Amino acid sequence: MKTNILLLAAFALCITSCDKKEKEVEKEIDYAILSGTLQNIGDEKARFYNSSGSSSTLDIASDGTFTDTIYLSEDGYASLRAGYMGLNFFLSKGDHVVFSADVASPDTPAIFSGESSSIQNYLATKEKKQQELTGDFELFFGQEPETFLSAITTLAKDQHTSLEAIPSSESFKKIEKKAIALSQMDLKVNYAGYQKYLAEGEDVVPEEFLSEYTALNKDSEEDARQYKVYRDLVMSDIMNTIEEKKDSVTPYLEQIVNELDTYKSPTIKDYGIGNMLFLYSPSEGDVHTMKDRLLALSSKEKTKESIITRYDKIKTLTKGQPSPTFNYENFKGGETTLNDLKGKYVYIDVWATWCGPCIGEIPYLKELEHKYEGENIEFVSISVDTKDDYTKWRNMVTKKELGGTQLMSDNAFSSAFIDAYAINAIPRFIIIDPEGNIVNADATRPSDYTIESKIDALLK
């Protein structure tokens, strides 16, 4: 009997040990392996983005090959960007995704292999078909509601049929079905927005058109981590809420921060900050207080680093600080420096030939130039076009008969003056006083009805 007890104890110990080892092995597999070849990668950087948007740079060998271990907190969507090429994946713990793609030919499909290749090929085909359908933005979103709804319903049915046809886990299919539903909502939201634009600000789409979007829980941390389209839908809701409040006094970034402050999801807060950080400028109230509020909202170290980097740039751009300078090619010949303009107020327009909103400001800028002709103010336009678009810049200045002082920056957005003013979105307007000091590093646009009174106050 004693022997039997000992044997049973030994057997139980073996079972416990084996079970423990299996659990340890199971616990260790918290990653996927991504490997392959990026043809014609050259000097381009390849960045990997996980489902929540966090990124890292892949180490690519000289022949374009790479292997990287991607640690996963959960199974989810991911993407790889190199140059103009973008690839989307779904990574599960234990996956080894192998592919080959040509960076110089982004329209050429990537070739996948490995156990999850059917999933990766499904996602690539799904994206291609949706892009083909929605490629002509104005045509697609300009359709009548019934035609539009029919088109996206057919798209969703096709996606579901393709999904059911591939060999994959039920967990992926469940996640992907929600992705399809969220994508449908996003298409409807974009449609409603475009129709409102066509109707010059009036809501013309029936309320029930967006019923699923209205009912959507917009503060889900789980969905925010998994779906970029969900994060975009939440941001659309925040923008709509701000628009409905019609607050013309509170700085716009502050309004966004106020809305984000009401959310529980850390991922939504970080995503909102990341997308709107370009608005963080000296004109947005107290830059020091705003830094503290942004840092308090953020949970990711990279987001916090971006906030500090932005703050370090704009804290020196407050009113009365010496302005960064420039020395750029003048359309009429030679070069012009900021020092050449001392003794006058300088109203600077940072723009580019490819920027639609910039072009839209031109008629209003011309009106200002005409109104203040002969006054102690110089209107300067600085193009951030690349050198490849040099001829295009000169042609547009001529064709549109642009006035004032027309300059071209020496290195587009990487030009020292542009970088010093932390400009990463255009158009951007700047006012500098006759002594070369900053009046406003993010000044009112020419189209704003208050701009004339602000200039008048300077010149009186």
Phi, psi and omega per residue, in radians:
M1 nan -0.736 3.116
K2 -1.064 -0.697 3.129
T3 -1.102 -0.724 -3.136
N4 -1.107 -0.686 3.125
I5 -1.116 -0.731 3.115
L6 -1.108 -0.709 3.127
L7 -1.128 -0.732 3.124
L8 -1.117 -0.692 3.116
A9 -1.114 -0.741 3.120
A10 -1.111 -0.709 -3.141
F11 -1.130 -0.760 3.118
A12 -1.085 -0.698 3.101
L13 -1.083 -0.714 3.109
C14 -1.099 -0.785 3.139
I15 -1.069 -0.770 3.136
T16 -1.101 -0.758 -3.135
S17 -1.139 -0.801 -3.131
C18 -1.080 -0.765 -3.140
D19 -1.081 -0.693 -3.140
K20 -1.136 -0.743 -3.135
K21 -1.110 -0.742 3.124
E22 -1.053 -0.706 3.130
K23 -1.164 -0.646 3.114
E24 -1.128 -0.743 3.121
V25 -1.100 -0.733 -3.127
E26 -1.092 -0.697 -3.114
K27 -1.185 -0.561 -3.099
E28 -1.202 -0.497 -3.079
I29 -1.455 1.452 3.113
D30 -2.132 0.612 -3.071
Y31 -2.619 2.879 2.972
A32 -2.210 2.719 3.108
I33 -1.905 2.254 3.116
L34 -2.035 2.127 3.139
S35 -2.531 2.830 3.137
G36 2.800 -2.772 -3.114
T37 -2.312 2.244 3.037
L38 -1.872 1.728 -3.102
Q39 -1.232 2.516 3.100
N40 1.010 0.627 -3.135
I41 -1.209 -0.554 3.114
G42 0.961 -2.303 -3.138
D43 -1.620 0.050 -3.122
E44 -1.142 2.590 3.045
K45 -1.648 2.490 3.070
A46 -1.880 2.157 -3.128
R47 -2.022 2.400 3.116
F48 -1.814 2.353 3.125
Y49 -2.116 2.250 3.092
N50 -1.493 -3.098 -3.012
S51 -1.062 -0.552 -3.123
S52 -1.543 -0.016 3.069
G53 1.741 -0.089 3.089
S54 -1.194 2.532 -3.026
S55 -2.231 2.818 3.055
S56 -2.652 2.718 -3.140
T57 -1.639 2.318 3.109
L58 -1.465 2.526 3.114
D59 -1.562 1.870 -3.068
I60 -1.780 2.270 3.086
A61 -1.266 2.901 -3.091
S62 -1.066 -0.466 3.132
D63 -1.582 0.128 3.077
G64 1.561 -0.037 -3.129
T65 -1.494 2.723 3.100
F66 -2.801 2.750 2.974
T67 -2.507 2.232 -3.110
D68 -2.417 2.490 3.081
T69 -1.659 2.124 -3.102
I70 -1.855 1.942 3.140
Y71 -1.394 2.331 -3.038
L72 -2.105 2.263 2.997
S73 -1.423 -0.415 3.096
E74 -2.812 2.763 3.071
D75 -1.132 2.482 3.138
G76 -3.124 3.128 -3.124
Y77 -1.302 2.663 3.112
A78 -2.648 2.925 3.119
S79 -2.595 2.798 3.106
L80 -2.245 2.292 3.138
R81 -2.176 2.271 3.077
A82 -2.546 1.981 -3.077
G83 1.094 -2.244 3.110
Y84 -1.621 0.045 -3.105
M85 -1.593 2.397 3.072
G86 -2.378 2.335 3.109
L87 -2.206 2.401 3.103
N88 -1.922 2.506 -3.108
F89 -2.316 2.994 2.841
F90 -2.259 2.123 -3.075
L91 -1.952 2.292 3.044
S92 -2.013 2.668 3.105
K93 -1.031 2.266 -3.122
G94 1.649 -0.149 3.115
D95 -1.166 2.628 2.886
H96 -2.286 1.741 -3.102
V97 -1.641 2.164 -3.136
V98 -2.086 2.353 3.139
F99 -2.665 2.864 3.039
S100 -2.301 2.315 -3.118
A101 -2.545 2.678 -3.134
D102 -1.859 1.943 -3.108
V103 -1.115 -0.567 -3.116
A104 -1.359 -0.182 -3.128
S105 -2.334 1.282 -3.035
P106 -1.095 -0.341 3.141
D107 -1.451 -0.213 3.098
T108 -1.383 2.187 -3.085
P109 -1.057 2.489 3.039
A110 -1.275 2.650 3.116
I111 -1.850 2.048 -3.113
F112 -1.795 2.618 2.987
S113 -2.489 2.972 -3.084
G114 1.892 3.005 -3.048
E115 -1.080 -0.569 -3.088
S116 -1.701 0.285 -3.083
S117 -1.045 -0.579 3.133
S118 -1.113 -0.662 3.101
I119 -1.171 -0.805 -3.098
Q120 -1.126 -0.706 3.114
N121 -1.180 -0.640 3.073
Y122 -1.048 -0.816 -3.124
L123 -1.109 -0.694 3.137
A124 -1.133 -0.755 3.137
T125 -1.170 -0.721 3.126
K126 -1.028 -0.829 -3.129
E127 -1.105 -0.740 -3.119
K128 -1.084 -0.778 -3.121
K129 -1.157 -0.652 3.131
Q130 -1.212 -0.663 3.098
Q131 -1.148 -0.666 3.109
E132 -1.104 -0.662 -3.120
L133 -1.266 -0.723 -3.014
T134 -1.765 0.070 -3.033
G135 -0.937 -0.822 3.109
D136 -1.519 1.619 -3.006
F137 -0.949 -0.913 -3.063
E138 -1.114 -0.675 -3.138
L139 -1.219 -0.804 -3.064
F140 -1.182 -0.853 -3.090
F141 -1.488 -0.048 3.085
G142 -1.649 0.029 -3.125
Q143 -1.223 2.850 3.012
E144 -1.159 2.634 -3.079
P145 -0.927 -0.752 -3.093
E146 -1.138 -0.725 3.138
T147 -1.162 -0.723 3.135
F148 -1.112 -0.834 -3.141
L149 -1.071 -0.682 3.109
S150 -1.097 -0.719 -3.109
A151 -1.145 -0.789 -3.087
I152 -1.337 -0.483 3.065
T153 -1.164 -0.743 3.082
T154 -1.093 -0.702 3.107
L155 -1.045 -0.818 -3.124
A156 -1.115 -0.714 3.117
K157 -1.082 -0.739 3.121
D158 -1.111 -0.695 3.131
Q159 -1.150 -0.721 3.110
H160 -1.133 -0.722 3.124
T161 -1.088 -0.769 3.131
S162 -1.146 -0.656 -3.138
L163 -1.113 -0.789 -3.115
E164 -1.168 -0.371 -3.066
A165 -1.443 -0.249 -3.075
I166 -1.656 2.574 3.061
P167 -1.356 1.947 3.138
S168 -2.729 2.916 -3.130
S169 -1.239 2.725 3.097
E170 -1.159 -0.521 -3.138
S171 -1.134 -0.718 3.094
F172 -1.130 -0.763 -3.104
K173 -1.082 -0.658 3.111
K174 -1.114 -0.800 3.127
I175 -1.105 -0.754 -3.085
E176 -1.212 -0.610 3.108
K177 -1.088 -0.663 3.085
K178 -1.210 -0.613 3.095
A179 -1.066 -0.704 3.117
I180 -1.123 -0.767 3.138
A181 -1.108 -0.729 3.119
L182 -1.154 -0.648 3.108
S183 -1.116 -0.676 3.079
Q184 -1.073 -0.761 3.090
M185 -1.050 -0.764 -3.096
D186 -1.098 -0.722 3.102
L187 -1.085 -0.704 3.138
K188 -1.173 -0.716 3.118
V189 -1.092 -0.764 3.104
N190 -1.130 -0.658 3.110
Y191 -1.103 -0.830 -3.136
A192 -1.070 -0.690 3.119
G193 -1.132 -0.720 -3.133
Y194 -1.210 -0.688 3.112
Q195 -1.129 -0.621 3.087
K196 -1.151 -0.667 3.094
Y197 -1.097 -0.776 3.135
L198 -1.110 -0.576 -3.116
A199 -1.567 0.240 3.088
E200 0.975 0.861 3.002
G201 1.710 -0.077 -3.134
E202 -1.651 2.465 3.069
D203 -1.367 1.954 -3.090
V204 -1.927 -0.173 3.133
V205 -1.501 2.321 3.134
P206 -0.958 2.567 -3.072
E207 -1.049 -0.654 -3.113
E208 -1.187 -0.278 3.116
F209 -1.022 -0.595 -3.096
L210 -1.927 0.465 -3.055
S211 -1.065 -0.731 3.133
E212 -1.140 -0.689 3.130
Y213 -1.166 -0.715 3.124
T214 -1.089 -0.680 -3.091
A215 -1.416 -0.181 -3.069
L216 -1.122 2.340 3.002
N217 -1.209 1.976 -3.014
K218 -1.749 0.352 3.083
D219 -2.421 0.849 3.133
S220 -1.758 1.975 3.121
E221 -1.115 -0.668 -3.131
E222 -1.074 -0.836 3.133
D223 -1.208 -0.620 3.137
A224 -1.111 -0.682 3.116
R225 -1.208 -0.618 -2.995
Q226 -1.512 -0.665 -2.944
Y227 -2.121 2.090 3.047
K228 -1.137 -0.683 -3.126
V229 -1.072 -0.579 3.076
Y230 -1.146 -0.771 3.128
R231 -1.068 -0.678 3.114
D232 -1.158 -0.663 3.101
L233 -1.112 -0.713 3.106
V234 -1.109 -0.739 3.126
M235 -1.129 -0.648 3.066
S236 -1.058 -0.712 3.133
D237 -1.135 -0.703 3.116
I238 -1.103 -0.776 3.135
M239 -1.096 -0.718 3.128
N240 -1.141 -0.686 3.121
T241 -1.087 -0.771 3.119
I242 -1.105 -0.726 -3.137
E243 -1.090 -0.703 -3.117
E244 -1.171 -0.530 -3.129
K245 -1.287 -0.425 3.087
K246 0.865 0.851 3.112
D247 -1.552 1.863 -3.101
S248 -1.665 0.032 -3.090
V249 -1.752 -0.832 -3.099
T250 -1.259 2.274 3.089
P251 -0.911 2.530 -2.999
Y252 -1.057 -0.778 3.139
L253 -1.073 -0.672 3.119
E254 -1.098 -0.657 3.091
Q255 -1.107 -0.713 3.120
I256 -1.123 -0.771 3.129
V257 -1.087 -0.687 3.109
N258 -1.052 -0.708 3.124
E259 -1.214 -0.806 -3.133
L260 -1.060 -0.521 -3.126
D261 -1.120 -0.343 -3.115
T262 -1.517 -0.129 -3.102
Y263 -1.579 2.607 3.077
K264 -1.616 -0.527 -3.044
S265 -1.191 2.050 3.089
P266 -1.084 -0.626 -3.106
T267 -1.155 -0.702 3.099
I268 -1.104 -0.738 -3.136
K269 -1.097 -0.816 -3.139
D270 -1.131 -0.685 -3.140
Y271 -1.147 -0.762 3.132
G272 -1.079 -0.763 3.117
I273 -1.102 -0.813 -3.115
G274 -1.025 -0.659 -3.111
N275 -1.370 -0.456 -3.030
M276 -1.939 0.079 -3.087
L277 -1.095 -0.440 3.127
F278 -1.103 -0.352 3.111
L279 -1.363 -0.241 -3.120
Y280 -1.224 1.815 -3.048
S281 -2.525 2.935 -3.130
P282 -1.054 -0.362 -3.132
S283 -1.452 -0.139 -3.110
E284 -1.579 1.038 3.080
G285 1.207 -2.513 -3.113
D286 -1.423 1.911 -3.067
V287 -1.158 -0.488 -3.118
H288 -1.275 -0.786 3.099
T289 -1.131 -0.693 -3.134
M290 -1.129 -0.652 3.093
K291 -1.011 -0.808 -3.120
D292 -1.114 -0.672 -3.138
R293 -1.199 -0.723 3.131
L294 -1.128 -0.742 3.128
L295 -1.128 -0.645 3.134
A296 -1.167 -0.547 -3.140
L297 -1.352 -0.547 -2.999
S298 -1.448 2.628 3.115
S299 -2.121 -0.354 -3.129
K300 -1.567 2.407 -3.141
E301 -1.078 -0.660 -3.136
K302 -1.137 -0.656 3.089
T303 -1.117 -0.751 3.130
K304 -1.118 -0.682 3.098
E305 -1.094 -0.703 3.123
S306 -1.129 -0.673 3.122
I307 -1.112 -0.824 -3.135
I308 -1.110 -0.735 3.118
T309 -1.050 -0.773 3.127
R310 -1.127 -0.763 -3.132
Y311 -1.066 -0.760 -3.117
D312 -1.059 -0.507 3.124
K313 -1.404 -0.805 -2.992
I314 -1.458 -0.278 -3.126
K315 -1.139 -0.362 3.114
T316 -1.637 0.073 -3.073
L317 -1.895 0.391 3.129
T318 -1.394 2.878 -3.083
K319 -0.981 2.325 3.103
G320 1.644 -0.242 3.110
Q321 -1.330 2.582 3.083
P322 -1.048 2.372 -3.123
S323 -1.361 2.489 2.907
P324 -0.978 2.710 -3.068
T325 -1.970 3.011 3.098
F326 -2.527 2.866 3.043
N327 -2.600 1.583 -2.962
Y328 -2.115 2.753 3.120
E329 -1.104 2.301 3.094
N330 -1.650 2.369 -3.135
F331 -0.954 -0.594 -3.083
K332 -1.454 -0.077 3.128
G333 2.128 2.594 3.140
G334 1.259 -2.830 3.138
E335 -2.220 2.674 -3.140
T336 -2.191 2.329 3.090
T337 -1.923 2.848 3.078
L338 -1.108 -0.579 -3.141
N339 -1.096 -0.523 3.110
D340 -1.108 -0.373 -3.030
L341 -1.773 0.082 -3.136
K342 -1.020 2.536 -3.103
G343 1.760 -0.204 3.117
K344 -2.226 2.679 2.907
Y345 -1.213 2.543 -3.139
V346 -2.180 2.134 3.094
Y347 -1.861 1.928 -3.021
I348 -1.806 2.318 3.050
D349 -1.940 2.003 3.067
V350 -1.667 2.113 -2.980
W351 -2.580 -3.096 3.037
A352 -2.721 2.711 -3.092
T353 -1.153 -0.423 -3.098
W354 -1.573 -0.053 -3.031
C355 -1.629 1.891 -3.119
G356 -1.008 -0.888 3.119
P357 -1.047 -0.553 3.094
C358 -1.125 -0.797 3.137
I359 -1.088 -0.646 -3.140
G360 -1.114 -0.430 -3.140
E361 -1.448 -0.271 -3.039
I362 -0.993 -0.842 -3.138
P363 -1.021 -0.674 3.135
Y364 -1.223 -0.632 3.098
L365 -1.136 -0.695 3.112
K366 -1.076 -0.672 3.123
E367 -1.108 -0.722 3.106
L368 -1.105 -0.790 -3.140
E369 -1.025 -0.711 -3.133
H370 -1.205 -0.765 -3.095
K371 -1.108 -0.673 -3.037
Y372 -1.824 0.360 3.080
E373 -1.065 2.241 -3.141
G374 1.554 -0.149 3.111
E375 -1.483 3.007 -3.073
N376 -1.464 0.975 3.114
I377 -2.579 2.382 -3.138
E378 -1.973 2.310 3.106
F379 -1.741 2.088 -3.056
V380 -2.121 2.235 3.072
S381 -1.920 2.178 3.128
I382 -1.982 2.014 3.125
S383 -1.430 2.389 3.041
V384 -1.879 0.444 3.013
D385 -1.100 2.648 3.065
T386 -1.324 2.920 3.125
K387 -1.075 -0.468 3.105
D388 -1.127 -0.436 -3.131
D389 -1.804 0.364 -3.121
Y390 -1.016 -0.830 -3.135
T391 -1.129 -0.681 3.122
K392 -1.071 -0.699 3.103
W393 -1.087 -0.854 -3.118
R394 -1.091 -0.706 -3.140
N395 -1.127 -0.692 -3.123
M396 -1.215 -0.692 3.103
V397 -1.019 -0.722 -3.133
T398 -1.241 -0.881 -3.059
K399 -1.078 -0.740 -3.086
K400 -1.602 0.059 3.097
E401 0.900 0.899 -3.114
L402 -1.225 2.351 -3.098
G403 -1.736 -2.778 -3.128
G404 1.112 -2.733 3.113
T405 -1.769 2.006 -3.079
Q406 -1.748 2.009 -3.114
L407 -2.100 2.745 3.037
M408 -2.147 2.209 -3.135
S409 -1.124 2.773 -3.034
D410 -1.508 -0.265 -3.109
N411 -2.662 0.754 3.092
A412 0.875 -2.336 -3.100
F413 -1.206 -0.287 3.135
S414 -1.551 0.032 3.099
S415 -1.091 2.537 -3.045
A416 -1.002 -0.771 -3.112
F417 -1.123 -0.764 -3.124
I418 -1.130 -0.763 -3.136
D419 -1.162 -0.695 -3.121
A420 -1.101 -0.550 3.107
Y421 -1.556 0.135 3.098
A422 0.938 0.740 -3.112
I423 -1.558 2.030 3.038
N424 -2.279 0.222 3.047
A425 -2.637 2.443 -3.122
I426 -2.241 2.774 0.077
P427 -1.286 2.710 3.099
R428 -2.397 2.384 -3.098
F429 -2.121 2.483 -3.047
I430 -2.363 2.443 3.045
I431 -2.096 2.267 -3.129
I432 -2.147 2.479 -3.074
D433 -1.488 3.013 -3.085
P434 -1.048 -0.368 3.122
E435 -1.572 -0.010 3.135
G436 1.545 0.293 3.107
N437 -1.740 2.702 -3.086
I438 -1.284 2.272 2.960
V439 -1.665 -0.839 3.107
N440 -2.684 2.069 -3.105
A441 -1.413 -0.173 3.083
D442 -2.489 1.302 -2.937
A443 -1.402 2.930 3.125
T444 -1.113 2.491 3.138
R445 -1.280 2.724 3.100
P446 -1.045 -0.516 -3.099
S447 -1.336 -0.229 -3.136
D448 -1.310 2.304 -3.063
Y449 -1.147 -0.255 -3.105
T450 -1.553 -0.119 -3.005
I451 -1.108 -0.677 -3.097
E452 -1.132 -0.734 -3.141
S453 -1.137 -0.576 3.127
K454 -1.228 -0.699 3.109
I455 -1.213 -0.704 3.112
D456 -1.009 -0.700 -3.129
A457 -1.138 -0.539 3.103
L458 -1.277 -0.675 -2.992
L459 -1.515 -0.213 -3.051
K460 -1.223 nan nan
